[in-house]
């Protein structure tokens, strides 16, 4: 498996939140799955998820408390001179006017930015039975996330990849078959079955790239592998890369965000092994796509 060339890595470390676990022993939340937004001027918002469990290479996990808890920290700042300059704003407050239901999984998960203030998340507490459910919300200029719109339930994919095309907010609803839908409408358009992408799932939001939209997607085998996915809505074509990994010895790599930085570089934020949060800065030469395939929509 090829390892992608990363120009630089930025480790992200939250203030530690400790607790006494179910055995009465000291334990702590771990940092993972950060979500990143950077505008054209370099203004940056970063959300870092903290969870009270640990996953292991054999796919087992250890839960520290009686249920899973997902919470976020907020950092804001700028990207300039090839560096992020970020300040802590402490834990993010989460609110919703929608009813919550009993579930094993507490709090929003795997947030993706739709735009600077709009966020898409998985929120099991807002679904009867606690199943993964997509919700839309906003993050204000302070540190409050308010989730207000319950989106349609998904029988295929819980990692929708949002992007904006001609002013419309859309999402890649599933990778295989490659399916796109309006973010808030019950419509689906299957572009192509793409058998090479069987087993792949959504990872990041999409960014404008060479007249189309660029995403990272992933697949779980003995470890996580990735591909670049490129969709050109106007030309009705799509392309993808050969599979690759970011780390040779990791077993989980989960990118949540993809951004183009003001200097033309790309950055992706990701959780590693569900207990580390990182930002990878890439040169655009890291994007190497295979041939283009046509689709009809």
N, C-alpha and C positions, 0 to 999 in steps of 0.2 A: 504494500500500500504506500503510495507516495505521500510524503510529508510536505505541506505547503510552506513556502518561504514567507516568514513573518519578519517585517522590518524591525518592529520593537514590540515588547510586551509591557503592559501596565498592570501590576497586581493591585487588587482592590481589597482593602481590609477595613471592616466596620468596627465600631466600638463593640466589645464583646458583651453579650447578654447571657448571664449564667442562671442556672436553676438547679434545683435538686431533682434528680430523675426518679423514676418509679422504684428504684432500689434504694433511694435515699442518698445516692452518691452525687458528688458535684458533676455538673455537665454544662454544656454551653451550646447556644445556637451556632450554626455554621453559615458562612456566606456562600451564595451561589446565584446563578442565573441573573446577571445584571441586565438592565434595560437602558438604552442610551439614545439620546436625541441631541443633534448638533445642527444649528441653523447655518445659513450661508455666511454669517458674520463670526461664527465660532462660539456663539452662546450655547452652553451645554447644560443639559439636565441628565442626571444619572440616578437610577433607582437600583438599589442592591437588595436582593431578596435574602432573608435569613430564615432557616428552617431548623426544627428541633429533632431531626433524624439524620442518620448517616447511611449511605448506600455502599455496598462492597462489590468487588469485581465479580463474585459468583452470583450477583443479582439479589442477594439477601440484604436486609436492612435492619437497623436497630432504632427503635422509636424511644425517645427519651421520656416522653410523657404519655398520657392516656389517649391522646389524639394528635394528629399532625397540625402544626401551626405554621403559617406562612406570613411573614411581616416584611416591611421594607424600610430602608433608610434612603434619605434623599441627599444628593450632592448637587451643587450648582456651581458654575464657573464658566471658563472659556477655554477654547483651544486656540493657541497661537504659538508661532515659532516652533512648530513641530512638537508641542507639548500640551497636555491638559493641565490646567490650573483650577483645582476644585476645592470647595470649602464644604464642610459638613453642615447640614441643617437639622440633624437628628432624625428620629424615627418619623416615618410618614403616618399621618392620621388617615384612617379609612372610614368612609361613611357611605351609606346607601339607604334610600327611602323604600327599597323593596324588601319584602319579608324574607327572613332567613329560616332555613330548615335544619333539623338535626342531621349531622353528618360527621364522619371521621376526619374530614379535611376542613380546616378553618383558615379563612383568609384568601385573598386573591393570589393567583399563581401565574408566572411566566408572562409578564406584561410586555406588550409590544406597542410602540408609539405609532399612532396614525398620523398625527401632526404634533406640533409643540405642546398642545394642551390636551389632546384627545388620546386616550389610551384604551387598548383592547386587552382583556384578561380572561383567564379561566377562573371561575368563582363557584366551587361546588356548593357552598352554603346557600346559594341563591337558586338551587335546583332541588325540587322534591326528590328524595332518595339520595341526594348528595352526589349525583353524577356530574362529570365535568360539563360546564355550561359557559358559553361565551357571553361576556357582558362588555358594554361600552361605558366609558366614564371620562372624567376630566381630572387633571391635576392643576391646582391653582398656583399662583405665584409664590405661595408660602410652602406648605408641605402637606396639603390635604388632597387625598384622592377620593372622589365621589363617583360611585358607580350607579348609573341611573337607567340604563337600557338593557333589558335582557334580550339577547339575540336568539335566533332559531337554534334549536337543538341540533347537534351534528351526530349522524350515525357513521361518519367516516373518519373525521379528523378533529382533534381538539386544538391543534396548533395552526390556526388560520394565519395567513401572511398578508397583512394589509398593505395596500398601495393606492395612490391617487392617480387616476387617468382622466384627463380632460375635465378636471374639476369634480369628478365622481369618486367617492370612496368605495373601493372594491377590495376583495380578498381572494387569495388563492385558497379555495375551500378544501381541496385535496390535491396531492401531487400525482397519485396514481389511482384512478384516472385523473389527468390534469384538468382541474375544474375551477372555474372562476365564478364569483357571485358578487352582486352589490352587497355592501357590508350590512345594510339594514333592510334588505328586501329578500323575500323568499323566492329567489330565482337562482338557477344554476345553469352554466354553460360549460359543457365538456368540450375541451379543445382537441384532445388527442389521447388515446389510451396509453401511449408512451411505455411500452412493456419494459424498457430498460430501467424505468424508474419504479418498478414494482417494489413495494416495501418501504419506499421513502416517505418521509413526513415533512411537514412544514417546520421551518426554523425561524427565519427572520422576516421583518417587514421588507418590502421592495423599495429600491431606489431607482431614480432615472439613470439610464445608462445606454449610451449609443443609440438613442431613439426608442428604446424600450425600457424594460424594468429588470433589475438584477436581484436575485434572492440567493440565500444559502438554504439548502435542504439537507436532511440527515436520514440515516438508516442505522438501526441497531443490529449488529451481528455479534461477534465476540467482543467488539468495541464499536464506538460510533464512527461511521464514515460519512463524508460530506460530498456534495457536488454543488457547483454553481448552476443555477437555473436562470435562463434569460428568456423573457417573453416580449415579443414585439406585437402589440395589439394592432397597429396600423398595417404592418406588412403581413400579419397573420402567420408568424413564424415563432418557433421556440428552439432553444438549444440548451445543452447542458454539458458539463465538463466530465472528465474522468474522475472517479472517486479519489478522495484524499483525506488525510487526517492532519490535525494541528500538532499533536504530541505523540511521540512514539509509544510511550508507556501508559497513556491514559486509558480508561475504559468507558468513561462518559464525557462527551464534549457536546454542550448544548448551547449553540448561539441563539440569542434572543433578538439582537438588533444588528442592522447593517446601516452605516451612514457614509456619505461622502464628505470628507473634511474640506475646509476652505482651500487648502493647498493642493487638492486633487487626489490625495491619498484616500484609501478606504479604511474604515475601522469597524470591527465587529466585537460586540461584547458577549461573553459566554461564561457559563458555569463549567468547571472542570471537576469530574468525579463527584458532583453535587456537594463539594465542600470547599471550593475555591471560586473566586470571582475574578475575571480577567478582561482586559481590553487588548485586542490584537490590532496593530496598525500595519496595513498592507500597502504595497505599491500596486497600481492597477495592472502591472504585468503579472500579478498572481492570478488574474482572471483569464483562464485559457479554456475557451469553449470548443466543443466539437461541432460538427456540421449542423446547419440549420434544418429544421423539419417544418413543413407547412401544416397548417390546420385550417379548418373552416369553422366559423362561429356564427 
